[in-house]
Amino acid sequence: MICVTEIVVRRHGILRGMQEIREEILQQPRSTLLLCLPSILYVAQNNFIWIAIINLEAVVFHILYQLKILTTAAFSYLLLQRRISWQQWHALVLLCVGCAVIQLEAQASEALSKAPTQDEVSIDASQKRPRNSSIGLVCVLAMTVISGFAGAFCEKMLKRGSSVSIRNIQLGVPGLMSGLHGSFLMDFKQIRDHGFFQGFHVWIWVVVVLNAVGGVLIAWIMKYVDCIAKTYATSISVLMSTIVSAYCFHFFPTANFFIGSFAVMVSTIVYSDTGGHLMSHCNLLITCNRPGCVCNRMGFQKRTT
């Protein structure tokens, strides 16, 4: 809906907007079919998330899921021939570690705030399903590969001619259809009895709108920057949401949270230092910080005693 509105406003009329949609989508079936692939993969990824969460411990899931940052960089190299320096690879690894620490810290705090009673523990233990770690491991690794491939592929398609709104419609409609098919297939009775929007209240709609706007913003980032920048934006959003939760939900950050936050910020700075100037200054400070020698690149001259 947001993308259709943007097209109509940009073309100054509903008829002109519909004409652009017809020309760019219906009359170009090849690009539309190509974008069906990441769309369906994203739906599969969302289903894999639930299977992995059910079959893996939260710690294992959060750590392994951060590998999507590295798979995104790998597929950017393979599909887009993007050059990634060793310094940037190190920054991406540091980003994985920082995100994992932040998410684990947030989950631990949430678990402490919702500590169950002894009766709830006994009931939960009697109803708890047995976990299959092999299935969970396969699902979370599949998620990381899907996320990396779909992100790089979407960036490649977004940078080809058509507007962001057109690409979002091409990407969203197949995912919507496959998602509706799965919903009616799995929960037809509940939908028939209580309606499709059962349980939707004001705050649910707020979350839906925020996710829709966020998806459009991510598409703009991928078109005009790259999918690795998208992973950094997502990682920083995790950091910001944790900070907001400290105010809204009385979350008190610990040393681990600050370590993870510091790792994310350092990774962002190191990755964006494409010229290597920051690292060269640091190396010169380390190697030249001895009596009689100061780094002349920091504005001093080398002197001897």
Summary of the structure (lengths in Angstrom):
residues: 305
radius of gyration: 23.8
end to end distance: 72.6
largest distance: 88.7
contacts: 870
relative contact order: 0.14
helix: 80%
strand: 1%
